[in-house]
């Protein structure tokens, strides 16, 4: 270690997939020739139809991004008061509730699955609780059946943040049709992207109808506003990218699976480093390569390893540190005083996301694994260097 970085240019978590450029640009030419750039255009409608068919659901309502999709779904489902969700998730899950003047009640996770622990969810239910938002983290589905049973028994609305789970399945059934609605992100960093975008999938005709009104200011026709709405529409260029990537989705999954296997083989003997595993009997997008750095068995901490990787131009990330409950505005709110989420805190201190996707080669992965092996093997030297750099920073 030392000297020039291992990579001359940074390799990133979430480097975008772009698909077949010629097909995408041909669609853009069609869009420009039609001069139909937004407002429920033909590409958006085609994308909605194809995604609904892909996921085996009745309705796909495309949106401008996943966060707006969350907010519209939350409002369409009439959630209010308190809604239970994990703190170990992207902050948008909590913010979408707060924007709708709902209190997100942060619940602990199962440390083995990183998803909501149904037993902990039940402990969080109060007379003000109206719903549960489960998050299919890393594309690994929640304990859906247990949450469905709990929601039915307690008469609560159940929806899912499926931002990570496009193309994944639970017991042979595609993610998209569980709960009252499932919300997807099609952000550029996702395996399937629309440049920027999202969608809500549901089998509920009434909810789908409300969401279609809400994403377009409540317009039900020319000069006819029938509902409180906002601007949540997806544009035609975004839909064109989605249609293009949908055509090569199988190839993208194969690339991610290959990358995951290469990391698994390259890191299998490194002490204290283990990859989050995926159920090989289910469909999975392998979008995330999640390494968990076990402080009890690894001679180096997650954060020191992260720092070492960054010095080599490997831009790994620590998702979702430090947890929503430790971010503002929740951290300083008296509503959350004394909140204890031990599993969330531990997992948030151990998770490290490694670069994958079509921008990463097998040679790159071998190099990243080699860096990790070297850092762990020379743990004492790396820790000393990290402390030295930290001291210099404080002196400056």
Buried (B, 14 or more C-beta within 10 A) or exposed (E): EEEEEBBEEEBBBBBBBBBEEEBBEEBBEBBEEEEBEBEBBEBBEBBBEBBBEBBBBEBBBBBBBBBBBBBBBBBBBEBBBBBBBBBBBBBBBBBBBBBBEBBBBBBBBBBEBBBBBBEBBBEBBEEEBBBBBBBBBBBBBBBBEBBBEBBEEBEBBBBBBBBBBBBBBBEEBBBBBBBBBBBBBBBBBBBBBBBBBBBBBBBBEEBBBBBBBBBBBBBEEEEEEEBEBBEBBBBBBBBBBBBBBBBBBEBBBEBBBBBBEBBBEBBEEBBBBBBBEBEEEBBBBBBBBBBBBEEEEBBBBBBBBBBBBBBBBBBBBBBBBBBBBBBEEBEEEEEBEEBEBEBBBBBBBBBBBBBBBBBBEEEBBBBBBEBBBBBBBBBEEBBEBBEEEEEEEEEE
